[in-house]
């Protein structure tokens, strides 16, 4: 069972909700179209990053600012980095990611992004290190699960 909720965060009011067995493109598209028909002015959407939802948003209201929920970004980073990364770069990145939800201002965001950029500068070579199969010439990233790109 899946509850899909469309909420106005400014006035703290639920505009629309739907019970479904999944986040399906056609249903999400229909919901967004219905909100617009009802006269709801959508200025921005914060979501979990579900591909069907992103596709529906881009189809129905492409001009709307779309952002990924900070908690979902952190959760995905924790999955990729694990709770106890073995590499020093992984440990440092986990520490940086763990402060993401604390950002309250544009200045704090700038400092956080600077810290992330400095981490990338220090560990760029490590993160992009590849292992090559000498027979096929194919390669894979050596540290894929210990450090990952945040995007």
VOZA-505925 format. One record per residue (C-alpha): residue number from 1; residue in three letters; chain; x, y, z. Coordinates in steps of 0.001 Angstrom, whole numbers. Last residue first. Layout:
<vexkes>
+-----+------+------+---------+---------+---------+
: pos : code : unit :      c1 :      c2 :      c3 :
+-----+------+------+---------+---------+---------+
: NUM :  ala :    A :       X :       Y :       Z :
...
+-----+------+------+---------+---------+---------+
</vexkes>
This chain:
<vexkes>
+-----+------+------+---------+---------+---------+
: pos : code : unit :      c1 :      c2 :      c3 :
+-----+------+------+---------+---------+---------+
: 151 :  unk :    A :   24041 :   13892 :   -7260 :
: 150 :  unk :    A :   26470 :   12752 :   -4661 :
: 149 :  unk :    A :   29288 :   10738 :   -6212 :
: 148 :  unk :    A :   30151 :    7592 :   -4355 :
: 147 :  unk :    A :   32702 :    6364 :   -1911 :
: 146 :  unk :    A :   33125 :    2888 :    -418 :
: 145 :  unk :    A :   30704 :    1032 :   -2715 :
: 144 :  unk :    A :   32253 :    2026 :   -6039 :
: 143 :  unk :    A :   35836 :    1902 :   -4791 :
: 142 :  unk :    A :   37485 :      -9 :   -7653 :
: 141 :  unk :    A :   35417 :    1500 :  -10430 :
: 140 :  unk :    A :   35054 :   -1052 :  -13179 :
: 139 :  unk :    A :   37035 :   -1778 :  -16292 :
: 138 :  unk :    A :   36790 :   -3650 :  -19552 :
: 137 :  unk :    A :   40010 :   -4320 :  -21449 :
: 136 :  unk :    A :   38785 :   -7841 :  -22156 :
: 135 :  unk :    A :   41930 :   -9785 :  -21238 :
: 134 :  unk :    A :   43679 :   -7341 :  -18918 :
: 133 :  unk :    A :   40484 :   -6698 :  -16883 :
: 132 :  unk :    A :   41019 :   -3165 :  -15635 :
: 131 :  unk :    A :   40474 :   -1948 :  -12085 :
: 130 :  unk :    A :   39658 :    1721 :  -11866 :
: 129 :  unk :    A :   40483 :    4570 :   -9486 :
: 128 :  unk :    A :   38011 :    7433 :   -9916 :
: 127 :  unk :    A :   37204 :    7791 :   -6201 :
: 126 :  unk :    A :   40880 :    7576 :   -5200 :
: 125 :  unk :    A :   41990 :   10178 :   -7773 :
: 124 :  unk :    A :   39263 :   12612 :   -6744 :
: 123 :  unk :    A :   40017 :   12234 :   -3038 :
: 122 :  unk :    A :   41465 :   15609 :   -1998 :
: 121 :  unk :    A :   39644 :   17627 :   -4672 :
: 120 :  unk :    A :   36365 :   15808 :   -3976 :
: 119 :  unk :    A :   36671 :   16497 :    -234 :
: 118 :  unk :    A :   37362 :   20166 :    -989 :
: 117 :  unk :    A :   34239 :   20260 :   -3186 :
: 116 :  unk :    A :   32167 :   18710 :    -374 :
: 115 :  unk :    A :   33495 :   21245 :    2170 :
: 114 :  unk :    A :   32773 :   24064 :    -282 :
: 113 :  unk :    A :   29255 :   22722 :    -802 :
: 112 :  unk :    A :   28704 :   22706 :    2971 :
: 111 :  unk :    A :   30069 :   26241 :    3335 :
: 110 :  unk :    A :   27797 :   27498 :     533 :
: 109 :  unk :    A :   24803 :   25709 :    2073 :
: 108 :  unk :    A :   25550 :   27342 :    5435 :
: 107 :  unk :    A :   25574 :   30737 :    3684 :
: 106 :  unk :    A :   22322 :   29933 :    1877 :
: 105 :  unk :    A :   20699 :   29207 :    5227 :
: 104 :  unk :    A :   19421 :   26347 :    7389 :
: 103 :  unk :    A :   21732 :   23430 :    6604 :
: 102 :  unk :    A :   21457 :   20834 :    9386 :
: 101 :  unk :    A :   20011 :   18141 :    7095 :
: 100 :  unk :    A :   23295 :   17892 :    5192 :
:  99 :  unk :    A :   25404 :   17275 :    8304 :
:  98 :  unk :    A :   25546 :   13473 :    7949 :
:  97 :  unk :    A :   26686 :   13867 :    4335 :
:  96 :  unk :    A :   29958 :   15474 :    5445 :
:  95 :  unk :    A :   30646 :   12716 :    8011 :
:  94 :  unk :    A :   29853 :   10014 :    5464 :
:  93 :  unk :    A :   32227 :   11704 :    3021 :
:  92 :  unk :    A :   35058 :   11652 :    5564 :
:  91 :  unk :    A :   34505 :    7981 :    6387 :
:  90 :  unk :    A :   34374 :    7082 :    2690 :
:  89 :  unk :    A :   37581 :    9030 :    1990 :
:  88 :  unk :    A :   39283 :    7220 :    4925 :
:  87 :  unk :    A :   38210 :    3835 :    3561 :
:  86 :  unk :    A :   36359 :    1207 :    5615 :
:  85 :  unk :    A :   32968 :    2901 :    5678 :
:  84 :  unk :    A :   30936 :    2129 :    8821 :
:  83 :  unk :    A :   27222 :    2733 :    8331 :
:  82 :  unk :    A :   27438 :    1912 :    4647 :
:  81 :  unk :    A :   28604 :    4464 :    2052 :
:  80 :  unk :    A :   26032 :    3602 :    -600 :
:  79 :  unk :    A :   23168 :    3019 :    1847 :
:  78 :  unk :    A :   24148 :    6059 :    3909 :
:  77 :  unk :    A :   24201 :    8178 :     746 :
:  76 :  unk :    A :   20723 :    6954 :    -176 :
:  75 :  unk :    A :   19399 :    7890 :    3278 :
:  74 :  unk :    A :   21041 :   11310 :    3129 :
:  73 :  unk :    A :   19480 :   12083 :    -251 :
:  72 :  unk :    A :   16100 :   10829 :     998 :
:  71 :  unk :    A :   16396 :   13075 :    4071 :
:  70 :  unk :    A :   17261 :   16058 :    1887 :
:  69 :  unk :    A :   14138 :   15625 :    -248 :
:  68 :  unk :    A :   15008 :   15986 :   -3925 :
:  67 :  unk :    A :   14223 :   19213 :   -5675 :
:  66 :  unk :    A :   11997 :   20300 :   -8535 :
:  65 :  unk :    A :   11286 :   23918 :   -9410 :
:  64 :  unk :    A :    8201 :   24017 :  -11610 :
:  63 :  unk :    A :    8567 :   25011 :  -15268 :
:  62 :  unk :    A :    8074 :   21439 :  -16502 :
:  61 :  unk :    A :    4556 :   21203 :  -15065 :
:  60 :  unk :    A :    2693 :   18262 :  -16594 :
:  59 :  unk :    A :    5408 :   16327 :  -18445 :
:  58 :  unk :    A :    8409 :   17177 :  -16238 :
:  57 :  unk :    A :    6328 :   16455 :  -13137 :
:  56 :  unk :    A :    5120 :   13126 :  -14517 :
:  55 :  unk :    A :    8691 :   12030 :  -15398 :
:  54 :  unk :    A :    9939 :   13048 :  -11943 :
:  53 :  unk :    A :    7094 :   11089 :  -10367 :
:  52 :  unk :    A :    7814 :    7947 :  -12393 :
:  51 :  unk :    A :   11518 :    8218 :  -11585 :
:  50 :  unk :    A :   11031 :    8418 :   -7800 :
:  49 :  unk :    A :   13409 :   11073 :   -6457 :
:  48 :  unk :    A :   11892 :   11276 :   -2973 :
:  47 :  unk :    A :   10075 :   14516 :   -3697 :
:  46 :  unk :    A :   10117 :   18263 :   -3148 :
:  45 :  unk :    A :    7988 :   20139 :   -5639 :
:  44 :  unk :    A :    8029 :   23851 :   -6331 :
:  43 :  unk :    A :    5716 :   26685 :   -7307 :
:  42 :  unk :    A :    2527 :   24710 :   -7967 :
:  41 :  unk :    A :    -447 :   27049 :   -8202 :
:  40 :  unk :    A :   -3534 :   25025 :   -7312 :
:  39 :  unk :    A :   -6400 :   26073 :   -9558 :
:  38 :  unk :    A :   -8457 :   22882 :   -9372 :
:  37 :  unk :    A :   -7410 :   22101 :  -12958 :
:  36 :  unk :    A :   -3754 :   22391 :  -11845 :
:  35 :  unk :    A :   -4300 :   19923 :   -9005 :
:  34 :  unk :    A :   -6125 :   17585 :  -11394 :
:  33 :  unk :    A :   -3205 :   17643 :  -13856 :
:  32 :  unk :    A :    -785 :   16815 :  -11033 :
:  31 :  unk :    A :   -2959 :   13906 :   -9892 :
:  30 :  unk :    A :   -3365 :   12573 :  -13446 :
:  29 :  unk :    A :     415 :   12611 :  -13984 :
:  28 :  unk :    A :     914 :   10774 :  -10696 :
:  27 :  unk :    A :   -1673 :    8172 :  -11666 :
:  26 :  unk :    A :    -188 :    7635 :  -15134 :
:  25 :  unk :    A :    3400 :    7467 :  -13810 :
:  24 :  unk :    A :    2713 :    4889 :  -11110 :
:  23 :  unk :    A :    3975 :    5193 :   -7532 :
:  22 :  unk :    A :    2691 :    1914 :   -6149 :
:  21 :  unk :    A :    -307 :     -24 :   -4820 :
:  20 :  unk :    A :   -2276 :    3176 :   -4511 :
:  19 :  unk :    A :   -3913 :    5414 :   -1949 :
:  18 :  unk :    A :   -4162 :    8986 :   -3186 :
:  17 :  unk :    A :   -3902 :   12362 :   -1573 :
:  16 :  unk :    A :   -4731 :   15923 :   -2540 :
:  15 :  unk :    A :   -4168 :   19462 :   -1314 :
:  14 :  unk :    A :   -2958 :   18585 :    2190 :
:  13 :  unk :    A :   -2595 :   21796 :    4180 :
:  12 :  unk :    A :     357 :   23191 :    6113 :
:  11 :  unk :    A :    -163 :   26729 :    4753 :
:  10 :  unk :    A :    3386 :   27044 :    3432 :
:   9 :  unk :    A :    4042 :   23295 :    3047 :
:   8 :  unk :    A :    1183 :   22799 :     630 :
:   7 :  unk :    A :     811 :   19044 :     530 :
:   6 :  unk :    A :     348 :   16477 :   -2201 :
:   5 :  unk :    A :     413 :   13035 :    -576 :
:   4 :  unk :    A :     833 :    9631 :   -2165 :
:   3 :  unk :    A :      43 :    6819 :     247 :
:   2 :  unk :    A :    1308 :    3420 :    -934 :
:   1 :  unk :    A :       0 :       0 :       0 :
+-----+------+------+---------+---------+---------+
</vexkes>
